[in-house]
Amino acid sequence: MLRTRRTPKDRAAFPTELPTGLHIPAGVSPEVYASHRDILSVLLLRFMTSRLRAMYQAYDGDLTLCLVLGEIASRNTERFYDERRGYMPADAHGQRQLLPCNALSISDVTGIPRETVRRKLAKLVELGWIEKTPEDMYVITDKIGTVFAAFDDSQTYDLMKTSERISNVLRS
């Protein structure tokens, strides 16, 4: 049986105009922003490429594993920070309620085939970075906080430096 090459999905995920609600810093007109778009693009390219490279290295080239863990962690910690209410502290016992997720929801949101997601989940369980609940749901473990502390610090540093550079460009 001949396998045909799948065509790339519609690139609709790439915005074609400034997002609504984009808050351009005070004192920067949309015209000034637009006039610096090339430089901003270069700064973001450098930031994203360095982050992708770091993730590629941290996950031994398995960016799908990275994406699956990221989706689990993002879903699990959804209640920790709310855009409207800010940081949500732990309860009286020092615990935070994780929102578990399953293979199907990860597959749906990422577009990764469910069987691939299941294999990645098994690998993450084996690494001790997530655990499976009795209800066949998945939650992150405390181990990832230790494993990824320096990695997260590096990403935060790079993001802050990139933000500073963008601000400097827009105010120049």
N, C-alpha and C positions, 0 to 999 in steps of 0.2 A: 504494500500500500504506500503510495506516495504521500509524503507529508508536505503540505504547503506551508510556506513561511507565513506566520501571522503578521498582519500589517499592524503598525503602531496604532495605538488608540488615538482618537481625536485629541489634539493638543489643547482642548478647551480649558484645561487646568491652568494654562499659561494666560495670565491676564493680558488684555489688549489695551487697557487704559488704567489710569490711576484708580486705586480702589476707593469706593465711597467711604467717607469717614477718615481718609488719610489726614493726619494732623501734621501739617508742615510746621516746623518750628516758628515761633513768633519772630516776626521781622523778616521772614523769608517768603517772598511772593511766589506764586505758582510759576511765574516766568523765570525767576532765578533758579528755582528747583529744576525746571525743564532745561535751562541752559547748562546745568551741571550733570545732567542725566548720564552722559558718557563716563564721567569720572566716578559717579556713584555706582554705575554698573561694574566698573573695574574693581572698586573696593569690595563690592558684594561678591564678585566672582572670586577674588582672592580669599575672602572669608569662607565662602561655601566650599571652595576647592580644598582649602586647608582642613576644614572640618570633615569633609568626605574622606580625605586622605587619612586623617586621624582615626576615623571610624573604621575604614577599611583595614588599617593596621591593628586596631584594638580587637577586631572581630575576625582576625586571620583571613581577611578577604571575603567574609560571608556577610554582605550587606543586608541580605534577607533576614538573617538572624538578628542583626541590629534593628531592623525595622519592626520585626515581631516583638522583640523585647521593648522597644520604644512605645509601641502601641499598647502593650500590656501595662507598662508603667504609667503611661499617660492616662489611660482609663482608670487604673487603680487609684491614682492620686488626684483624680478630678476634683474631689472635694477639698483638697488642701489649700487651693488658691482659687478664688472666684474673682473674676474681673470686676464685679460690682462690689463685692464685700471685702475683697483683699484676702490676706492670709487667714486661714482658719486653724486656730490652735488645736492641739490634742485635747481629748476629754480629761476628766478629773483623774483618770488612772494613767495618763500619759500615752494613751492609745489613740490611733487615728483609724477611722473606718475606711478600709480599702474597698473599692468597688471592683469585684472580680469580673472577669470576662472569659469568653470561651473561644474555641477555634473558629467557629462559624462567624462570630462578630469580627474577629481579626481578619479573616479571609474577605469578608464583605467590605470592610473599610479600606483594605490595602489592595485588593484585587489579586492577592497571592492565592494560588489554588489551595483548597482546604487540606489536601494531603501533605503539601509542602509545609503548611502552617503546623500541622500535627507533628511532622518530623522536627521542625524547629523548636516546638514546645518541648518535645522529648529531650532534645539537646540542652535546652535551658534548664529543665528540671535536673538533668544529669550534672550540670554545672553548679546547681544549687542557687541559681539566680531567681527562679520562680518555683512555686509549689502548686500542686494540683489539689483542689478541695474535693471533698466527698461528692459534691454536685457536678464534677467534671468542669470546674471553672479554674481559672488561674490567677494567682496573685504573686507579686514580687516578694522577695525575701529581704531581710535586713542585710544580707551579704552584699547585695549590689551597692548599697550605700558605701561600704568599705572598698569594694572593688573599683568603683567608679569615682571616688572622691577626687583624686588628682586629675582624672580625665575631665570631670565636671568643672573643676577649678580652671583648667586650661581653656575650656570652651568659654567660660565666663570671662576670662581675661581677654581672649581674642574678640569676643563680642563687644566688650567695653572699649577696647582699642579701636575696633572698626567703627563703633558708634561715635567715638571722639573724632575720628578722621572725617566721618560724614558730616558731623556738626561743623568742623573746621572748614570743610569745602563749602558748605551752604552759607556760612557766615563770612566767607572771604570776598 
